[in-house]
Amino acid sequence: MNAHGRAPALALIAAALVACEHAGTAPLVSTMQTPVASVARRFIVPESIPTYEGAGQVVHPDVVYTPPGVFAYPWHLVLTPYPFSMGQYENPSVYASADGVTWLVEPGVVNPVARPRPSGELLSDPALVYVPESHELWLYYRSYTADSDLVWVSRTSDAVHWSSPALVLATGSGQALSPSVVHRTTGEWLMWTVSGRCIGGGDTQVDVRTSADGVRWSAPQAATLDGLSPWHVFVRWVESLSAWLLVANVKTQQDGCQTTRLFVALSQDGLRWKHGHRPWLVAGRDSLGLFSSVVYRSAFAVVGDSIRFWYSGGSTQVSTYLCERGQSMCADSTLRWSGLGTEIRPTTDVVPPRFSWNP
C-alpha cells in the first residue's frame, strides 16, 4: 500500500474507533452477529515501527489503554525488534500513541527499556499491565539461557522512566514462554505462560498462575486448549462476551516454531478453552503479504464493542549473489519479520458459529 492509500485506511480505522459504542454484558450467542458492519470485513493495515537498531522488523506486540490524563498518551505498546531473527536485538521497546494508530517514541524514552545482563542471557516476550491503584505501567519480560527461563518486572509512574527490574518468576528452560499478565481487580492477578521448546510440534502447554500483588506467583495450573499446541499467547477479559479471550499462534509437526496459523479461543474460567475449527489468520493469506511465511504472537485491545488486533509475523526474503566458486548465481533465503499489521473486528466475530460452552 502506498503512502496515499495508507492515509485513508488509517483514517477509516481511527473513525471506526471513535464510532464504537459500549455494549452491555451479553451472553454468548449461537450465531455470529456483526454490529459494526463497516469494519466487519478483513482489512489489515501495515504499521511501521521505528526500532532502535533501525531495521523495523518486530515481533511480540502487547498493548494497553489507560484512562485519559494518567499519562501523556493513553495508548502504550511494547514489542521487541527481531531483525532477520537475530536474538541479541530482541529487547523490549516501548511506544506511545494518542489514538492507537500512529506510534512514536515518547520524549524522554530511550529504547530498549530493558537490556540483558552481562551473563550471556537473551531477552524476549514482553507484556504491559496498567495498575490503576498506583497509576503505574508494569512491564513484564522474559530472559532465558540454555538452562533457565526468568520473568522480570519493571515499573513506571510516567511511562518514561523505568525502575530496575525485579525477578518475579524462575523456571527451567522453556517453561515460561510468552507471559501474558492481567491485573483484573485489587488483589487479583493472573499470568498465562507456555511450556515447550522450539523443537517439533504438538508438544506445548499453557499454564496459569495467580497472584495477589503481581510479584509473588502461585504454582502453575495446566490449562486445556481443545487440541491446539500454542506457541505464544495473549489473554484479556472481554466484558461484552462475558468471557476470557485468548489469541495464540499454534505449532504443528510441519511448522515447528515457524508457526503458520493463529487461533482465537474463549473461556469462562481462564483454564478450559474452546475455539472454532478455522484459524483466525493463516500465513500467506493476508492480502498485503506481511505474513507470507509466519504468523507470530499477536495482541488485541477491546474498544467499545469492537476489538483491535495487532498481528506480527514475517515473510521469506530470497537474495541472490555470486557464488564463491565460478560465476553462477546462488540464492539464499532469510526470514524477514514484518512491521505490525492491525485490524478492527466486532467482538462477536470471535464467537464461532453455533458456539456452545457445552459439547
PyMOL commands that set and color helices and strands:
alter all, ss='L'
color gray80, all
select helices_A, chain A and resi 3-19+37-39+83-85+87-89+239-241+347-350
alter helices_A, ss='H'
color red, helices_A
select strands_A, chain A and resi 45-47+58-65+75-81+93-97+122-131+136-144+148-156+166-172+177-185+188-195+205-211+221-222+230-238+243-250+261-267+274-275+281-282+294-295+299-303+306-311+313-322+329-337+340-346
alter strands_A, ss='S'
color yellow, strands_A
deselect
rebuild
show_as cartoon
